[in-house]
Amino acid sequence: QVHLVESGGGLVQAGGSLRLSCAASGGAFSVNVMGWYRQAPGKQRELVATITHSGITKYADSVKGRFDSSRDNAENTVALQMSSLKHEDTAVYYCYAEIGLVAVYDYWGQGTQVTVSS
């Protein structure tokens, strides 16, 4: 059973920085894409950043230039370095992983709260 465990959320003032981390565990598997989504109160879950096994990244327009995603394939971990945080970045952030070779499945972490005070 695959588990994604996040860490690093919290409260920060606008303009500050936070780093989120996520580790995938639960056996031998091929992790294709890892990344982060977020959901603010009353809004739909949205993509923040994804990174492929080869390191190709994709970012939401709202976070480009402020957020940076990285991963360690050997450890099956992904990180999100968030800088110049804004109040509108406040949300629950979910780690995401697409895992598998022939059959591919999506996995989600439990979510970690990020609150940016204005």
PyMOL commands that set and color helices and strands:
alter all, ss='L'
color gray80, all
select helices_A, chain A and resi 87-89
alter helices_A, ss='H'
color red, helices_A
select strands_A, chain A and resi 3-7+10-13+18-25+31-39+46-52+57-59+67-72+77-82+91-99+105-108+112-117
alter strands_A, ss='S'
color yellow, strands_A
deselect
rebuild
show_as cartoon
